[in-house]
């Protein structure tokens, strides 16, 4: 009987891949992934069969992976970050719907939300909402609605896929929506190429967010009403000061 | 000059601790943490000075850790999961406010949201909101308000700290609030003692959620309108089927 792993590699290189993920990669006979992610592990597993397929062929990639498991192999699908956060874990379960006999195991990884937050300080120490700004698979009206409600709920926001070549202005549009409800001085942070070459983090205000350069490798954080900048770091207090502990 | 690490160990044992976290632990001369978390690493670092302090002494624990860094030591504060998600990263930055000269580095970890999601299937593959149900540091009205707005926004919900001995009925209260806006058949999942002894995951509906046993080591997932149960797994599609890819 074949076996399927869906593995989150963490944001960058081997330093952020858990031993559990590493063990699953070693156990796998064939590893599928988006070209960029396969490149991340190519040097670490030169002896493995690695299959890289480009962006937008996700369903086909999952089907190829499933075919191998049905042949009795141990097959892995890798994603950067966590495989369950805008990753392949959902699609793979959908593709495997008619094969309840298969063993499918998702191996979690460090996702860009917490890896980016760590680089910026501690923006996610209180309630937060994670929203993808990509309208490739989600109607823009749904994204707008979620931005408005999350702002109204005073959540810290973590925005994935803030922009791409095909939609250079989505971050600008999102910032304009948030500015309807949040003050322009709301502190924000951006993290780019987390744990990879070109890693960078910087702060700005919500009023300045629309002019920030972002791409598919940027994660954007928008503070809640409680978020502060402390010594250049973005920090959302948990509430200890209200209890008199500070 | 001293140095401070704030380290996320991941949800359970060594299998979920990243090499980056492991390296920071090795580099540290003294490691502080809540008693349970210090026990998780005690056997792995028998040669280290480990300082365990009980729950509710978080500010004191951070101050003790800061004192060591000010003495020139490399001091670490450990948390389970990710240190920036309801962990010590925020409080530590607040406690260190008057010491901008200190090097403070947050090392991210796999948080219960994604580790629990992986065990359950793929509930977080689309936009989600993370809310703690603990009213120890947050007014219950704020929690209620966020639950209502997140439900209105059709976010998947990930609930931390769903219950404790001091507040046995918070999950029940939260479920009642969500039922004002969401159908009782909404699929839910619970993950308990993730990657630890006694690990368990199970599914229920939102209508059944109020009767589920939960404690401080349980993470609760409430599906969006899109979330499905596929072969016993909780799965939120990303939207590929709308694009005709399935």
Interface residues (C-beta under 8 A of the other chain):
Chain A: X6 X8 X10 X14 X15 X16 X17 X18 X19 X20 X23 X58 X59 X82 X83 X84 X85 X86 X87 X89 X90 X91 X92 X93 X94 X95 X96 X97 X100 X104 X106 X107 X108 X109 X110 X111 X114 X115 X117 X118 X119 X121 X122 X123 X124 X125 X126 X127 X128 X129 X130 X131 X132 X136 X137 X138 X142 X145 X146 X149 X150 X152 X153 X154 X155 X230 X231 X232 X233 X235 X236 X237 X238 X239 X240 X241 X242 X243 X245 X246
Chain B: X6 X8 X10 X14 X15 X16 X17 X18 X19 X20 X23 X58 X59 X82 X83 X84 X85 X86 X87 X89 X90 X91 X92 X93 X94 X95 X96 X97 X100 X104 X106 X107 X108 X109 X110 X111 X114 X115 X117 X118 X119 X121 X122 X123 X124 X125 X126 X127 X128 X129 X130 X131 X132 X136 X137 X138 X142 X145 X146 X149 X150 X152 X153 X154 X155 X230 X231 X232 X233 X235 X236 X237 X238 X239 X240 X241 X242 X243 X245 X246
